[in-house]
Amino acid sequence: MEILLSTARVRDLIYKGNIELLRNTIESSSVEGMRLFDQSLYQLFMDKKISEETAIFYADRPTDLKLRVQSQTQQMFTKKIEILDESE
């Protein structure tokens, strides 16, 4: 799901036809309730509702999403190692 709210900045970007900045504005405005489709796919993956392959297949920007997923996977792996080290 993609959510775009009609803020003054969004209206101005649409009026000027600046679509790339519009995408960046949506991505950085999650606090206001906006979200990109790829952000929704990432959340579904994190909630274990879809696989990494499915998320990347349907992503608008598959390379970016793949990097985000790999980064998160690496962080989770690192945390598991730290927990194991602490328990020894």
C-alpha positions in Angstrom: 0.0 0.0 0.0 1.2 3.5 -0.8 0.0 6.5 1.2 0.3 10.1 0.0 -1.2 12.9 2.1 -2.1 16.3 0.7 0.4 18.6 2.4 1.6 22.0 1.2 4.9 20.5 0.1 3.3 17.6 -1.7 0.9 19.9 -3.6 3.8 22.1 -4.6 5.9 19.2 -5.8 3.0 17.9 -7.9 2.3 21.3 -9.3 5.9 21.7 -10.3 6.0 18.1 -11.7 8.9 17.2 -9.5 8.1 13.5 -9.1 11.6 12.4 -7.8 11.4 14.8 -4.9 7.8 13.7 -4.3 9.0 10.1 -3.8 11.7 11.3 -1.3 9.1 13.4 0.5 6.8 10.4 0.9 9.7 8.2 2.1 10.8 10.6 4.7 7.3 11.5 6.0 6.3 8.2 7.7 5.8 10.2 10.9 3.0 12.0 9.1 1.5 8.8 7.9 2.9 8.6 4.3 4.6 5.5 3.0 5.9 4.1 -0.2 4.9 0.7 -1.6 8.4 -0.6 -1.0 8.2 0.4 2.7 5.0 -1.6 2.9 6.7 -4.6 1.3 9.6 -4.3 3.7 7.2 -4.3 6.7 5.4 -7.4 5.4 8.8 -9.1 5.1 9.8 -8.1 8.6 6.4 -9.4 9.9 7.2 -12.7 8.1 4.1 -12.4 6.0 6.0 -12.6 2.7 9.4 -13.9 1.7 12.4 -11.8 0.8 12.1 -13.0 -2.8 8.4 -11.9 -3.0 9.2 -8.5 -1.5 12.0 -7.9 -4.0 10.1 -9.2 -7.0 7.2 -6.7 -6.5 9.3 -3.8 -5.3 9.4 -0.5 -7.3 13.1 -0.3 -6.6 14.2 -3.9 -6.1 17.9 -3.2 -5.6 17.2 -0.6 -2.8 14.8 -3.0 -1.1 17.3 -5.9 -1.4 20.0 -3.7 0.3 17.7 -2.8 3.1 16.7 -6.4 3.7 20.3 -7.5 3.7 21.3 -4.8 6.1 18.5 -5.7 8.5 19.5 -9.4 8.2 23.1 -8.6 9.0 22.1 -6.5 12.0 19.9 -9.3 13.3 22.8 -11.8 12.8 25.2 -9.5 14.7 22.8 -9.1 17.6 22.4 -12.9 17.9 26.2 -13.2 18.0 26.4 -10.6 20.7 23.8 -12.3 22.8 25.6 -15.6 22.5 28.9 -14.0 23.5 27.3 -12.5 26.6 25.9 -15.8 27.7 29.3 -17.5 27.7 
